[in-house]
Amino acid sequence: MASYIAPSVQDKFETLSIDLKNMILERNVQIHTLQDLIQVLETIVAEGE
């Protein structure tokens, strides 16, 4: 399964660093809303702590 970033969230996604975008895409996630994006980012932060 490939990651999916909905067009409605694409602008916010593009503001992230290339490393962070790659981390998100490697997770094979489906991001349809801003809340989905925030949830993935929170997971990445929690794993880094």
MIDRENZA-243373 format. One record per residue (C-alpha): residue in one letter; y, x, z. Coordinates in nm, 3 decimals. Example, Ala and Ser with C-alpha at 12.3 -4.5 7.8 and 13.67 -1.06 7.14 Angstrom:
BEGIN
[torgu a [-0.450 1.230 0.780]]
[torgu s [-0.106 1.367 0.714]]
***
This chain:
BEGIN
[torgu m [0.000 0.000 0.000]]
[torgu a [0.342 0.136 -0.091]]
[torgu s [0.650 0.082 0.118]]
[torgu y [0.888 -0.191 0.009]]
[torgu i [1.261 -0.205 0.079]]
[torgu a [1.416 -0.541 -0.011]]
[torgu p [1.729 -0.530 -0.230]]
[torgu s [1.926 -0.702 0.048]]
[torgu v [1.858 -0.406 0.280]]
[torgu q [1.874 -0.128 0.020]]
[torgu d [2.242 -0.047 0.087]]
[torgu k [2.175 0.011 0.457]]
[torgu f [1.861 0.211 0.380]]
[torgu e [2.054 0.440 0.144]]
[torgu t [2.296 0.539 0.423]]
[torgu l [2.014 0.711 0.612]]
[torgu s [1.937 1.081 0.579]]
[torgu i [1.680 1.184 0.318]]
[torgu d [1.442 1.298 0.594]]
[torgu l [1.465 0.965 0.771]]
[torgu k [1.417 0.772 0.448]]
[torgu n [1.107 0.979 0.373]]
[torgu m [0.968 0.914 0.723]]
[torgu i [1.013 0.541 0.670]]
[torgu l [0.858 0.541 0.322]]
[torgu e [0.556 0.741 0.443]]
[torgu r [0.473 0.461 0.686]]
[torgu n [0.387 0.212 0.411]]
[torgu v [0.606 -0.058 0.562]]
[torgu q [0.751 -0.378 0.423]]
[torgu i [1.122 -0.405 0.504]]
[torgu h [1.267 -0.742 0.410]]
[torgu t [1.547 -0.776 0.665]]
[torgu l [1.785 -0.555 0.860]]
[torgu q [1.579 -0.639 1.170]]
[torgu d [1.268 -0.496 0.997]]
[torgu l [1.459 -0.173 0.928]]
[torgu i [1.582 -0.152 1.287]]
[torgu q [1.229 -0.207 1.418]]
[torgu v [1.092 0.082 1.208]]
[torgu l [1.376 0.307 1.321]]
[torgu e [1.311 0.217 1.687]]
[torgu t [0.943 0.303 1.640]]
[torgu i [1.034 0.643 1.495]]
[torgu v [1.270 0.712 1.787]]
[torgu a [1.005 0.608 2.043]]
[torgu e [0.750 0.840 1.884]]
[torgu g [0.996 1.128 1.904]]
[torgu e [1.057 1.090 2.277]]
***
